[in-house]
Amino acid sequence: MRLRVEFTTEPFDLDEAPAHAVVAREVVQSADLDAVDVGPFGNTAEGGADEVLTAVDSLLRKALASGATRVSLQINVIAEDSK
């Protein structure tokens, strides 16, 4: 099964990326995922279910430990041939 995760961390800072946002992005960029897209107001990544769920666990723990007061995320099951 393939999954797509979309997430944001708060609080926002338009002048400089907060530590929690940087940490969350580093987690997905270094995970064994594909189709990773990071942006200032949202991030997405796709991969196998185990890889996505492992990355989500890590990004939640690390973002909260780095000062996030809210993490919004959505996980969708996607077709195997989607990229």
N, C-alpha and C positions, 0 to 999 in steps of 0.2 A: 504494500500500500504506500502511495505517495501522499505527502501532506504539504500544504503551503501555510506558512505562518506569516501573519502581518502583525506588527507591534509598534507601539510608541511608549516612551517613558516620560514622566513628568516629575518635577516642574520644568516647563520650557524656559529657555534662555535664548533670545534671538541674537544676542551679541557673541556668545561663545558656547560651544557644546558643553553641557554639564558632564561631570564625571560619570554619572549613571548612564547617560546616553552613549558615551564613548565606550564604556565597558560592555554594554549590551551589543553594540555594533561589532566590537572585537570578538565577542563570543560567536556570533553567527558567521563572521568572516573567517574565523579560524576553524570552525566546525566542518565536518565532512558533508557539506550541503552544496547544492548547485543553484543557479538562478538567484543568487543573492543580490539584492538591490537596496542600498542604504540611502536615505535622504534626510533632510532636515525635519520633516514632519511625519515620517513613517518609514518603515523598513519591511521588506519581504524576503523570504527565503523559501526554497523548496528542497525536498529531499525525501529519502525513505523515512518511514514512520519512526523507527528507532532513532535515527540520526536527528530528526526534527525534535522529537520529544526530549532527547538528551540535551540538545542545545537550549530548548525552552526552559528546562529545569535549571541549567547553568545560568542563563541570562536573567531569569527571575531572581535567583539567589544573589548573583553578583550586582545586578542593578539596584536591588533593595539595599544591599550592604554599602553601596556607593552613593546613597542619598536619594534614590527615587522614592517619591511619595505615592506614585501611582504607575502601574504598568497596565496598558490596555493591549489585549491581544486577541486575535481570532485565528483559529486553525480550521482549514478546509481540506477535505479529502479531494484529491484531484485525480484525473484519469492518468493511467500509467504512461501514456504516450504524450502527455502535456509537458511543455518545457517553458 
